[in-house]
């Protein structure tokens, strides 16, 4: 029943050219996703804040655009695979439909940010060798600061809370993938197997790459 209702909703919405709600969903996902790095800013104190605050802010702002880039890349991948399989589709129609799949991705992004915060909230950045916090030590270069921030962020992944919430991220991603599947099914002439390939390959590639980078 739920799948049929969602399918009917997506089929109706594919006829509307407006992207306002989809863009709003991507923007919300961007704000949530940014906390994946922004969580570090919350716990920075003392010399660590003085030296690394600017770098963390810039990285946080960059992370805000990840959901937008992901939306465009996945839509392009769905389109290219569809064409490669001999299917017919319009990129603009696909973009409208896949945008609705970014609504569950808001939850996925929030889960990642909260997981990062729980994984690092009790840790002191200056206790890690990558962070240069001594007043008499040379100020690290920009690349050294970026490496230090990411190295510290990665310490969160060993926490059980992070692993649990990564599972929540996976569930929300599967919900997005289901909407993307429905979008391709409703907007192309592919068989169900073809739709599964067109959606499954790009999403699986993204998920595997993300897991390898994260853990």
Backbone as a chain_set.jsonl record, in Angstrom:
{"seq": "XXXXXXXXXXXXXXXXXXXXXXXXXXXXXXXXXXXXXXXXXXXXXXXXXXXXXXXXXXXXXXXXXXXXXXXXXXXXXXXXXXXXXXXXXXXXXXXXXXXXXXXXXXXXXXXXXXXXXXXXXXXXXXXXXXXXXXXXXXXXXXXXXXXXXXXXXXXXXXXXXXXXXXXXXXXXXXXXXXXXXXXXXXXXXXXXXXXXXXXXXXXXXXXXXXXXXXX", "coords": {"N": [[0.826, -1.202, 0.0], [1.886, 1.277, 0.855], [4.011, 1.55, -0.934], [2.603, 1.67, -3.337], [1.175, 4.04, -2.949], [3.238, 5.913, -2.766], [4.34, 5.557, -5.29], [2.224, 6.442, -6.934], [2.11, 9.094, -6.13], [4.663, 10.071, -6.919], [4.454, 9.672, -9.671], [2.449, 11.507, -10.335], [3.697, 13.885, -9.593], [5.831, 14.06, -11.338], [4.912, 15.357, -13.525], [4.872, 18.015, -12.936], [6.776, 20.967, -13.26], [8.082, 22.356, -11.324], [10.722, 22.727, -8.922], [10.888, 23.428, -6.336], [10.264, 22.245, -3.793], [11.92, 20.017, -3.854], [14.453, 21.229, -4.008], [14.429, 22.551, -1.575], [14.478, 20.346, 0.121], [17.004, 19.333, -0.487], [18.549, 21.447, 0.413], [18.012, 21.37, 3.184], [19.071, 18.854, 3.719], [21.71, 19.444, 3.168], [22.359, 21.236, 5.25], [22.105, 19.505, 7.421], [23.997, 17.554, 6.736], [26.325, 19.013, 6.851], [26.941, 19.093, 9.515], [28.401, 16.876, 9.965], [31.043, 17.528, 9.833], [30.879, 19.885, 11.174], [30.364, 19.109, 13.763], [32.821, 18.85, 14.953], [33.604, 21.465, 15.304], [31.959, 22.213, 17.371], [33.108, 21.065, 19.651], [35.623, 22.118, 19.82], [38.12, 23.79, 21.677], [40.001, 26.315, 23.446], [43.431, 26.508, 22.514], [43.223, 24.814, 20.321], [40.836, 25.644, 19.115], [41.55, 28.244, 18.379], [43.533, 27.795, 16.446], [42.424, 26.008, 14.57], [39.842, 26.668, 13.971], [39.003, 28.262, 11.705], [39.576, 26.57, 9.522], [37.899, 24.376, 10.037], [35.4, 25.628, 9.825], [35.362, 26.371, 7.104], [35.488, 23.818, 5.878], [33.097, 22.794, 6.837], [31.23, 24.442, 5.558], [31.745, 23.662, 2.935], [30.893, 21.022, 3.029], [28.174, 21.368, 3.085], [27.322, 21.391, 0.482], [27.428, 18.833, -0.44], [25.091, 17.044, -0.541], [23.683, 18.276, -2.683], [25.479, 17.969, -4.831], [25.565, 15.185, -4.86], [22.909, 14.571, -5.533], [22.773, 15.579, -8.193], [24.821, 14.068, -9.429], [23.98, 11.381, -9.073], [21.527, 11.428, -10.398], [22.419, 11.947, -12.985], [23.909, 9.623, -13.396], [21.858, 7.664, -13.252], [20.464, 8.395, -15.549], [22.386, 8.019, -17.599], [22.932, 5.257, -17.408], [20.408, 4.262, -17.954], [20.083, 5.078, -20.636], [22.205, 3.615, -21.72], [21.214, 1.081, -21.461], [19.37, 1.029, -23.384], [17.061, 2.397, -22.912], [14.541, 5.029, -22.774], [14.489, 8.368, -21.73], [13.996, 11.518, -20.015], [16.19, 13.939, -18.895], [15.488, 16.134, -17.284], [13.028, 15.374, -16.255], [13.733, 13.118, -14.783], [15.358, 14.394, -12.896], [13.518, 15.917, -11.462], [12.024, 13.867, -10.279], [13.953, 12.353, -8.83], [14.668, 14.223, -7.013], [12.724, 14.144, -5.032], [13.527, 11.94, -3.697], [15.487, 12.925, -2.105], [14.402, 13.744, 0.217], [14.166, 11.672, 2.296], [16.908, 11.558, 2.551], [17.599, 13.674, 4.081], [17.2, 12.778, 6.677], [19.131, 10.758, 6.627], [21.479, 12.276, 6.419], [21.372, 13.735, 8.801], [21.647, 11.662, 10.62], [24.301, 10.889, 10.173], [25.721, 13.195, 10.978], [24.993, 13.39, 13.708], [25.996, 10.99, 14.585], [28.735, 11.409, 14.236], [29.161, 13.436, 16.117], [28.53, 12.141, 18.555], [30.558, 10.291, 18.554], [32.892, 11.748, 18.968], [32.578, 13.535, 21.044], [33.556, 13.256, 23.648], [36.232, 13.473, 23.409], [39.488, 14.978, 23.263], [40.84, 17.115, 21.004], [43.534, 18.041, 21.006], [44.916, 16.015, 22.178], [45.643, 14.313, 20.249], [48.134, 13.352, 17.909], [48.106, 14.581, 15.39], [47.094, 17.107, 15.726], [48.332, 20.32, 16.315], [48.91, 22.065, 19.014], [50.427, 23.449, 20.885], [51.611, 26.527, 22.27], [54.13, 27.405, 21.594], [54.73, 26.048, 19.331], [55.124, 25.664, 15.769], [52.8, 27.174, 13.534], [50.521, 25.091, 11.909], [50.381, 24.198, 8.392], [47.822, 24.872, 5.885], [47.06, 22.476, 4.589], [48.004, 20.618, 6.431], [46.366, 21.22, 8.562], [43.854, 20.496, 7.517], [44.272, 17.737, 7.142], [44.595, 17.017, 9.814], [42.07, 17.597, 10.895], [40.377, 15.801, 9.496], [41.549, 13.387, 10.227], [41.056, 13.377, 12.967], [38.267, 13.408, 12.917], [37.788, 10.879, 11.892], [38.281, 9.254, 14.046], [35.931, 8.867, 15.292], [34.573, 6.776, 14.163], [34.989, 4.307, 15.315], [33.407, 4.114, 17.499], [30.62, 2.638, 19.159], [28.147, 3.883, 19.047], [28.385, 5.398, 16.751], [28.501, 3.406, 14.778], [25.982, 2.285, 15.088], [24.288, 4.43, 14.376], [25.16, 4.751, 11.811], [23.987, 2.612, 10.656], [21.358, 3.535, 10.766], [21.591, 5.64, 8.967], [21.972, 4.069, 6.657], [19.466, 2.846, 6.393], [17.801, 5.073, 5.842], [19.003, 5.838, 3.439], [18.327, 3.666, 1.842], [15.597, 4.094, 1.715], [15.567, 6.439, 0.206], [16.679, 5.361, -2.128], [14.618, 3.667, -2.887], [12.653, 5.483, -3.674], [14.008, 6.644, -5.797], [14.121, 4.437, -7.469], [11.417, 4.088, -8.068], [11.001, 6.482, -9.419], [12.609, 6.187, -11.757], [11.35, 3.969, -12.813], [8.818, 4.971, -13.396], [9.372, 6.948, -15.229], [10.728, 6.022, -17.419], [11.136, 3.583, -20.091], [12.083, 1.176, -19.249], [12.387, -2.274, -18.211], [11.48, -3.888, -15.076], [13.777, -5.17, -14.165], [15.71, -3.795, -15.602], [15.375, -1.239, -14.514], [16.162, -1.74, -11.895], [18.867, -2.279, -12.291], [19.699, 0.183, -13.379], [19.323, 1.937, -11.259], [20.375, 0.573, -9.079], [23.159, 0.057, -9.555], [24.566, 2.671, -9.564], [23.839, 3.58, -6.952], [24.782, 1.525, -5.305], [27.501, 1.711, -5.905], [28.076, 4.248, -4.862], [27.49, 3.787, -2.129], [29.271, 1.707, -1.368], [31.728, 2.964, -1.884], [31.532, 5.06, -0.051], [31.435, 3.689, 2.401], [33.977, 2.492, 2.394], [35.615, 4.764, 2.448], [34.822, 5.881, 4.853], [35.236, 3.949, 6.891]], "CA": [[0.0, 0.0, 0.0], [2.749, 2.449, 0.935], [4.742, 1.637, -2.192], [1.671, 2.119, -4.367], [0.862, 5.447, -2.693], [4.418, 6.691, -3.145], [4.431, 5.478, -6.74], [1.206, 7.327, -7.506], [2.52, 10.468, -5.827], [5.788, 10.41, -7.788], [3.962, 9.73, -11.052], [1.747, 12.786, -10.5], [4.629, 14.999, -9.437], [6.735, 14.125, -12.491], [4.31, 16.243, -14.525], [5.082, 19.397, -12.518], [8.137, 21.401, -13.549], [8.66, 23.033, -10.159], [11.711, 22.003, -8.112], [11.022, 24.149, -5.071], [10.295, 21.342, -2.636], [13.127, 19.195, -3.968], [15.602, 22.067, -3.649], [14.345, 22.77, -0.13], [14.934, 19.107, 0.752], [18.456, 19.271, -0.667], [19.126, 22.456, 1.307], [17.94, 20.829, 4.548], [20.049, 17.773, 3.787], [23.009, 20.086, 3.228], [22.568, 21.744, 6.615], [22.314, 18.351, 8.291], [25.242, 16.896, 6.349], [27.435, 19.866, 7.268], [27.274, 18.817, 10.919], [29.363, 15.774, 9.991], [32.296, 18.198, 10.181], [30.53, 20.924, 12.147], [30.415, 18.537, 15.111], [34.157, 19.114, 15.494], [33.612, 22.864, 15.734], [31.242, 22.307, 18.654], [33.931, 20.628, 20.776], [36.925, 22.797, 19.837], [38.335, 24.717, 22.788], [41.361, 26.8, 23.695], [44.374, 26.669, 21.414], [42.711, 24.086, 19.158], [39.859, 26.506, 18.447], [42.263, 29.372, 17.778], [44.306, 27.39, 15.269], [41.717, 25.176, 13.584], [38.465, 27.128, 13.801], [38.746, 28.69, 10.337], [39.595, 25.402, 8.641], [36.679, 23.594, 10.286], [34.269, 26.377, 9.275], [35.403, 26.247, 5.636], [35.115, 22.447, 5.537], [31.668, 22.658, 7.135], [30.508, 25.093, 4.459], [31.899, 22.813, 1.75], [30.058, 19.828, 3.216], [26.778, 21.719, 2.838], [26.994, 21.19, -0.923], [27.54, 17.421, -0.794], [23.818, 16.481, -1.019], [23.366, 18.818, -4.002], [26.349, 17.289, -5.792], [25.122, 13.797, -4.923], [21.644, 14.569, -6.29], [23.071, 15.765, -9.608], [25.627, 12.954, -9.918], [23.172, 10.166, -9.148], [20.553, 11.595, -11.486], [23.17, 11.776, -14.229], [24.236, 8.2, -13.503], [20.624, 6.964, -13.606], [20.158, 8.722, -16.937], [23.366, 7.392, -18.491], [22.729, 3.804, -17.401], [19.145, 4.034, -18.663], [20.365, 5.188, -22.068], [23.077, 2.498, -22.081], [20.384, -0.122, -21.511], [18.426, 1.172, -24.484], [15.837, 3.033, -22.452], [14.283, 6.425, -23.128], [14.208, 9.17, -20.543], [14.329, 12.937, -20.061], [16.979, 14.254, -17.704], [14.761, 17.069, -16.421], [11.985, 14.611, -15.553], [14.445, 12.332, -13.776], [15.821, 15.291, -11.843], [12.37, 16.242, -10.615], [11.652, 12.707, -9.477], [14.993, 11.977, -7.869], [14.686, 15.238, -5.955], [11.872, 13.687, -3.928], [14.311, 10.971, -2.929], [16.382, 13.619, -1.181], [13.708, 13.993, 1.493], [14.723, 10.751, 3.292], [18.343, 11.801, 2.714], [17.735, 14.625, 5.197], [17.386, 11.927, 7.847], [20.426, 10.084, 6.497], [22.512, 13.258, 6.716], [21.301, 14.029, 10.224], [22.186, 10.509, 11.332], [25.766, 10.947, 10.067], [26.215, 14.278, 11.821], [24.813, 13.039, 15.114], [26.939, 9.904, 14.849], [30.067, 12.008, 14.383], [29.216, 14.162, 17.387], [28.58, 11.183, 19.657], [31.828, 9.586, 18.511], [34.04, 12.587, 19.329], [32.236, 14.544, 22.054], [34.334, 13.086, 24.874], [37.649, 13.455, 23.054], [40.188, 16.25, 23.202], [41.649, 17.122, 19.778], [44.953, 18.283, 21.26], [45.544, 14.782, 22.638], [45.996, 13.526, 19.079], [49.384, 13.883, 17.354], [47.912, 15.398, 14.19], [46.778, 18.472, 16.137], [49.444, 21.101, 16.866], [48.223, 23.001, 19.907], [51.338, 24.17, 21.771], [51.791, 27.938, 21.943], [55.469, 27.612, 21.04], [54.905, 25.234, 18.137], [54.836, 26.358, 14.518], [51.425, 27.071, 13.063], [50.465, 24.116, 10.805], [49.899, 24.691, 7.098], [46.412, 24.583, 5.628], [46.907, 21.041, 4.313], [48.2, 19.912, 7.696], [45.15, 21.421, 9.356], [42.8, 19.667, 6.923], [44.59, 16.346, 7.48], [44.344, 16.833, 11.245], [40.615, 17.605, 11.117], [39.805, 14.548, 9.003], [42.077, 12.291, 11.052], [40.318, 13.408, 14.229], [36.886, 13.007, 12.622], [37.756, 9.431, 11.675], [38.339, 8.529, 15.322], [34.555, 8.618, 15.745], [33.97, 5.606, 13.518], [35.142, 3.109, 16.137], [32.41, 4.146, 18.573], [29.43, 1.812, 18.884], [27.055, 4.789, 18.686], [28.571, 5.759, 15.348], [28.124, 2.261, 13.954], [24.524, 2.154, 15.168], [23.669, 5.491, 13.595], [25.472, 4.502, 10.407], [22.897, 1.731, 10.236], [20.197, 4.402, 10.519], [21.903, 6.28, 7.681], [21.751, 3.082, 5.603], [18.017, 2.674, 6.239], [17.295, 6.254, 5.139], [19.504, 5.78, 2.067], [17.497, 2.683, 1.14], [14.323, 4.755, 1.442], [15.827, 7.304, -0.947], [16.868, 4.5, -3.29], [13.299, 3.172, -3.296], [12.006, 6.578, -4.41], [14.717, 6.757, -7.074], [13.679, 3.294, -8.285], [10.069, 4.406, -8.556], [11.143, 7.558, -10.392], [13.105, 5.632, -13.019], [10.32, 3.062, -13.327], [7.695, 5.758, -13.906], [9.778, 7.936, -16.234], [11.445, 5.386, -18.523], [10.482, 2.389, -20.643], [12.859, 0.009, -18.843], [11.737, -3.316, -17.426], [11.827, -3.807, -13.657], [15.181, -5.556, -14.041], [16.503, -2.674, -16.097], [15.294, -0.163, -13.511], [16.991, -2.153, -10.762], [20.262, -2.092, -12.698], [19.944, 1.611, -13.572], [19.382, 2.588, -9.947], [21.194, -0.194, -8.144], [24.597, 0.203, -9.785], [25.093, 3.922, -9.017], [23.661, 3.673, -5.501], [25.715, 0.576, -4.695], [28.847, 2.269, -6.054], [28.188, 5.322, -3.872], [27.488, 3.261, -0.763], [30.519, 0.983, -1.142], [32.813, 3.948, -1.796], [31.368, 5.802, 1.197], [31.835, 2.808, 3.506], [35.428, 2.347, 2.355], [36.218, 6.028, 2.872], [34.457, 6.157, 6.241], [35.809, 2.99, 7.824]], "C": [[0.866, 1.26, 0.0], [3.487, 2.649, -0.381], [3.842, 2.148, -3.311], [1.348, 3.598, -4.21], [2.027, 6.342, -3.111], [4.572, 6.71, -4.656], [3.447, 6.41, -7.427], [1.579, 8.79, -7.309], [3.638, 10.911, -6.769], [5.325, 10.563, -9.232], [3.234, 11.045, -11.316], [2.725, 13.945, -10.505], [5.61, 15.119, -10.603], [6.215, 15.081, -13.561], [4.531, 17.711, -14.185], [6.544, 19.784, -12.701], [8.826, 22.047, -12.334], [9.629, 22.116, -9.403], [11.838, 22.598, -6.714], [11.13, 23.221, -3.875], [11.544, 20.485, -2.67], [14.371, 19.987, -3.553], [15.609, 22.345, -2.152], [14.836, 21.535, 0.622], [16.45, 18.982, 0.664], [19.144, 20.27, 0.26], [19.12, 21.972, 2.76], [18.953, 19.702, 4.738], [21.459, 18.344, 3.883], [23.338, 20.616, 4.612], [22.853, 20.589, 7.574], [23.657, 17.683, 8.01], [26.452, 17.691, 6.827], [27.862, 19.581, 8.703], [28.217, 17.63, 11.053], [30.768, 16.299, 10.282], [32.043, 19.267, 11.241], [30.545, 20.418, 13.581], [31.771, 18.796, 15.765], [34.234, 20.539, 16.023], [32.994, 23.004, 17.121], [32.156, 21.987, 19.829], [35.298, 21.3, 20.819], [37.002, 23.789, 20.983], [39.784, 25.197, 22.794], [42.186, 26.991, 22.444], [43.902, 25.945, 20.149], [41.7, 24.936, 18.391], [40.556, 27.657, 17.728], [42.919, 28.971, 16.462], [43.483, 26.712, 14.182], [40.301, 25.646, 13.281], [38.151, 27.474, 12.344], [38.667, 27.524, 9.374], [38.329, 24.579, 8.796], [35.461, 24.3, 9.705], [34.21, 26.238, 7.76], [34.98, 24.846, 5.203], [33.627, 22.207, 5.769], [30.829, 23.261, 6.015], [30.598, 24.266, 3.179], [31.004, 21.585, 1.838], [28.584, 20.12, 2.948], [26.357, 21.414, 1.397], [27.046, 19.722, -1.346], [26.205, 16.822, -1.253], [23.419, 16.995, -2.406], [24.184, 18.113, -5.083], [25.917, 15.834, -5.972], [23.839, 13.668, -5.743], [21.918, 14.643, -7.788], [23.843, 14.575, -10.186], [24.808, 11.677, -10.073], [22.135, 10.261, -10.26], [21.225, 11.394, -12.839], [23.513, 10.305, -14.458], [23.007, 7.385, -13.883], [20.302, 7.166, -15.093], [21.092, 7.988, -17.899], [23.191, 5.874, -18.558], [21.446, 3.45, -18.136], [19.359, 4.054, -20.17], [21.221, 4.01, -22.535], [22.293, 1.194, -22.206], [19.334, -0.056, -22.614], [17.114, 1.821, -24.089], [15.727, 4.474, -22.91], [13.905, 7.188, -21.865], [14.555, 10.624, -20.823], [15.031, 13.293, -18.759], [16.203, 15.151, -16.737], [13.673, 16.361, -15.624], [12.617, 13.759, -14.453], [14.863, 13.2, -12.6], [14.696, 15.658, -10.901], [12.014, 15.072, -9.704], [12.682, 12.341, -8.437], [15.1, 13.001, -6.742], [13.824, 14.861, -4.764], [12.594, 12.65, -3.08], [15.286, 11.619, -1.973], [15.704, 13.943, 0.148], [14.162, 12.996, 2.566], [16.208, 10.994, 3.542], [18.604, 12.879, 3.767], [17.976, 13.839, 6.487], [18.718, 11.206, 7.82], [21.563, 11.028, 6.881], [22.551, 13.602, 8.205], [21.891, 12.892, 11.055], [23.711, 10.518, 11.306], [26.339, 12.014, 10.984], [26.124, 13.953, 13.297], [25.771, 11.921, 15.506], [28.344, 10.444, 15.069], [30.2, 12.693, 15.735], [29.333, 13.198, 18.565], [29.933, 10.476, 19.715], [33.018, 10.397, 18.983], [33.793, 13.504, 20.526], [33.071, 14.443, 23.319], [35.839, 13.121, 24.62], [38.214, 14.87, 22.982], [41.104, 16.248, 21.981], [43.147, 17.24, 20.028], [45.681, 17.05, 21.809], [45.98, 13.89, 21.476], [47.181, 14.17, 18.364], [49.206, 14.769, 16.124], [47.639, 16.859, 14.53], [48.0, 19.121, 16.768], [48.84, 22.217, 17.706], [49.153, 23.825, 20.8], [51.572, 25.599, 21.313], [53.133, 28.197, 21.27], [55.735, 26.799, 19.782], [54.498, 26.02, 16.894], [53.385, 26.146, 14.098], [51.38, 26.111, 11.871], [49.963, 24.757, 9.519], [48.434, 24.314, 6.916], [46.193, 23.094, 5.386], [47.082, 20.211, 5.577], [46.98, 20.057, 8.596], [44.01, 20.553, 8.833], [43.025, 18.2, 7.263], [44.277, 16.061, 8.946], [42.846, 16.74, 11.537], [40.0, 16.284, 10.673], [40.295, 13.348, 9.817], [41.329, 12.223, 12.381], [38.874, 12.964, 14.016], [36.778, 11.496, 12.479], [37.845, 8.626, 12.965], [36.941, 8.196, 15.832], [34.021, 7.281, 15.257], [34.097, 4.326, 14.333], [34.119, 3.031, 17.259], [31.179, 3.336, 18.188], [28.251, 2.679, 18.464], [27.156, 5.193, 17.222], [28.109, 4.623, 14.441], [26.611, 2.066, 13.941], [23.841, 3.189, 14.279], [24.037, 5.39, 12.116], [24.453, 3.52, 9.83], [21.634, 2.514, 9.941], [20.373, 5.142, 9.196], [21.595, 5.333, 6.524], [20.262, 2.881, 5.334], [17.42, 3.85, 5.465], [17.758, 6.267, 3.68], [18.69, 4.783, 1.238], [16.118, 3.26, 0.817], [14.461, 5.699, 0.248], [15.945, 6.473, -2.217], [15.536, 3.958, -3.803], [12.554, 4.228, -4.106], [12.687, 6.774, -5.762], [14.317, 5.628, -8.014], [12.31, 3.594, -8.892], [10.136, 5.489, -9.627], [11.588, 7.027, -11.747], [12.056, 4.721, -13.652], [9.173, 3.835, -13.978], [8.08, 6.655, -15.075], [10.564, 7.341, -17.392], [10.637, 4.188, -19.026], [11.228, 1.111, -20.292], [11.984, -1.02, -18.13], [12.129, -3.153, -15.963], [13.289, -4.181, -13.41], [16.092, -4.417, -14.498], [16.52, -1.511, -15.121], [16.187, -0.482, -12.321], [18.474, -1.962, -11.065], [20.592, -0.597, -12.772], [20.082, 2.355, -12.255], [20.381, 1.892, -9.031], [22.685, 0.004, -8.317], [25.148, 1.513, -9.231], [24.979, 4.02, -7.497], [24.62, 2.736, -4.781], [27.143, 1.105, -4.768], [29.075, 3.381, -5.04], [28.327, 4.76, -2.465], [28.797, 2.54, -0.443], [31.68, 1.958, -0.994], [32.739, 4.708, -0.48], [31.789, 4.973, 2.403], [33.352, 2.673, 3.554], [36.139, 3.609, 2.826], [36.007, 6.253, 4.368], [35.175, 5.239, 7.215], [37.192, 2.502, 7.388]], "O": [[0.613, 2.195, -0.76], [3.582, 3.767, -0.886], [4.264, 2.959, -4.134], [1.255, 4.33, -5.195], [1.832, 7.389, -3.727], [4.896, 7.744, -5.241], [3.797, 7.089, -8.393], [1.391, 9.619, -8.2], [3.572, 11.994, -7.349], [5.757, 11.478, -9.934], [3.378, 11.633, -12.388], [2.609, 14.87, -11.309], [6.165, 16.195, -10.823], [6.979, 15.558, -14.4], [4.391, 18.57, -15.057], [7.444, 19.025, -12.342], [10.04, 22.251, -12.349], [9.399, 20.915, -9.261], [12.791, 22.302, -5.994], [12.007, 23.402, -3.03], [12.165, 20.249, -1.633], [15.232, 19.475, -2.838], [16.669, 22.372, -1.527], [15.525, 21.653, 1.636], [17.103, 18.573, 1.624], [20.197, 19.975, 0.827], [20.104, 22.142, 3.48], [19.607, 19.605, 5.777], [22.306, 17.8, 4.591], [24.46, 20.462, 5.093], [23.732, 20.684, 8.431], [24.369, 17.294, 8.936], [27.484, 17.113, 7.168], [29.018, 19.804, 9.064], [28.773, 17.397, 12.126], [31.582, 15.61, 10.897], [32.891, 19.52, 12.097], [30.718, 21.202, 14.514], [31.86, 18.943, 16.984], [34.849, 20.795, 17.058], [33.445, 23.807, 17.938], [32.003, 22.574, 20.9], [36.06, 21.078, 21.76], [36.059, 24.54, 21.229], [40.668, 24.561, 22.22], [41.725, 27.552, 21.449], [44.153, 26.409, 19.036], [41.704, 24.948, 17.16], [40.196, 28.003, 16.603], [42.869, 29.715, 15.483], [43.805, 26.826, 13.0], [39.632, 25.075, 12.42], [37.138, 27.026, 11.808], [37.795, 27.488, 8.506], [37.748, 24.133, 7.807], [34.579, 23.646, 9.148], [33.141, 26.013, 7.194], [34.198, 24.699, 4.264], [32.974, 21.505, 4.996], [29.842, 22.67, 5.578], [29.629, 24.182, 2.424], [30.425, 21.158, 0.839], [27.825, 19.209, 2.617], [25.175, 21.204, 1.125], [26.739, 19.402, -2.495], [26.183, 16.143, -2.279], [22.878, 16.241, -3.214], [23.651, 17.711, -6.117], [25.903, 15.314, -7.087], [23.708, 12.752, -6.555], [21.363, 13.864, -8.564], [23.557, 14.125, -11.296], [24.924, 10.975, -11.077], [21.895, 9.291, -10.978], [20.67, 10.75, -13.73], [23.419, 9.805, -15.579], [23.092, 6.507, -14.741], [19.919, 6.229, -15.793], [20.646, 7.407, -18.889], [23.289, 5.277, -19.63], [21.395, 2.455, -18.858], [18.886, 3.174, -20.89], [20.994, 3.467, -23.617], [22.672, 0.308, -22.972], [18.514, -0.963, -22.763], [16.154, 1.795, -24.859], [16.7, 5.066, -23.376], [13.114, 6.721, -21.046], [15.309, 10.929, -21.747], [14.543, 12.995, -17.669], [16.251, 14.954, -15.523], [13.42, 16.696, -14.467], [12.104, 13.687, -13.337], [14.738, 12.794, -11.445], [14.885, 15.708, -9.686], [11.74, 15.253, -8.518], [12.338, 12.051, -7.291], [15.566, 12.683, -5.648], [14.139, 15.207, -3.626], [12.309, 12.498, -1.892], [15.856, 10.944, -1.116], [16.363, 14.368, 1.097], [14.518, 13.426, 3.663], [16.716, 10.678, 4.618], [19.716, 12.981, 4.285], [18.845, 14.189, 7.286], [19.367, 11.051, 8.854], [22.496, 10.635, 7.582], [23.623, 13.743, 8.793], [22.551, 13.129, 12.066], [24.348, 10.192, 12.308], [27.322, 11.777, 11.686], [27.061, 14.205, 14.055], [26.295, 11.904, 16.62], [29.057, 10.0, 15.969], [31.215, 12.555, 16.417], [30.141, 13.413, 19.469], [30.4, 10.105, 20.792], [34.045, 9.83, 19.358], [34.715, 14.185, 20.976], [33.277, 15.448, 24.0], [36.629, 12.832, 25.518], [37.502, 15.827, 22.678], [42.049, 15.462, 21.925], [43.943, 16.606, 19.336], [46.908, 17.038, 21.898], [46.603, 12.848, 21.681], [47.234, 15.392, 18.226], [50.055, 15.615, 15.842], [47.916, 17.749, 13.726], [48.631, 18.542, 17.652], [48.321, 23.196, 17.171], [48.714, 24.8, 21.41], [51.716, 25.86, 20.119], [53.253, 29.116, 20.46], [56.832, 26.849, 19.227], [53.651, 26.912, 16.95], [52.822, 25.068, 14.287], [52.13, 26.297, 10.912], [49.216, 25.735, 9.551], [47.878, 23.536, 7.692], [45.248, 22.511, 5.917], [46.386, 19.215, 5.771], [46.609, 19.123, 9.307], [43.283, 19.944, 9.616], [42.085, 17.494, 7.63], [43.757, 14.997, 9.282], [42.412, 15.905, 12.331], [39.188, 15.706, 11.395], [39.54, 12.407, 10.062], [41.007, 11.137, 12.861], [38.319, 12.232, 14.835], [35.787, 10.899, 12.9], [37.518, 7.439, 12.975], [36.783, 7.341, 16.704], [33.116, 6.712, 15.867], [33.385, 3.356, 14.07], [33.98, 1.989, 17.9], [30.751, 3.348, 17.034], [27.445, 2.273, 17.627], [26.144, 5.318, 16.533], [27.409, 4.853, 13.455], [26.03, 1.724, 12.911], [22.927, 2.862, 13.523], [23.305, 5.888, 11.26], [24.104, 3.597, 8.652], [20.915, 2.21, 8.99], [19.436, 5.259, 8.406], [21.019, 5.75, 5.519], [19.847, 2.76, 4.181], [16.628, 3.653, 4.543], [17.004, 6.658, 2.789], [18.4, 5.033, 0.068], [15.541, 2.954, -0.226], [13.584, 5.755, -0.614], [15.386, 6.828, -3.255], [15.347, 3.808, -5.01], [11.902, 3.912, -5.101], [12.018, 7.04, -6.761], [14.188, 5.837, -9.221], [12.084, 3.378, -10.083], [9.418, 5.426, -10.625], [11.007, 7.38, -12.773], [11.893, 4.701, -14.872], [8.622, 3.402, -14.99], [7.212, 7.082, -15.836], [11.024, 8.079, -18.264], [9.601, 3.832, -18.463], [11.043, 0.082, -20.94], [10.97, -0.675, -17.524], [13.017, -2.362, -15.645], [13.956, -3.591, -12.56], [17.105, -4.118, -13.867], [17.554, -0.873, -14.922], [16.882, 0.391, -11.802], [19.242, -1.535, -10.203], [21.636, -0.163, -12.286], [20.869, 3.296, -12.147], [21.134, 2.54, -8.304], [23.411, 0.109, -7.328], [26.125, 1.478, -8.484], [25.903, 4.485, -6.829], [25.206, 3.106, -3.764], [27.909, 0.969, -3.814], [30.139, 3.455, -4.425], [29.18, 5.202, -1.696], [29.369, 2.737, 0.629], [32.515, 1.811, -0.102], [33.768, 4.974, 0.142], [32.425, 5.489, 3.322], [33.948, 2.732, 4.629], [37.15, 3.531, 3.525], [36.893, 6.75, 5.063], [35.668, 5.691, 8.249], [37.805, 1.686, 8.077]]}, "num_chains": 1, "name": "protein.A"}
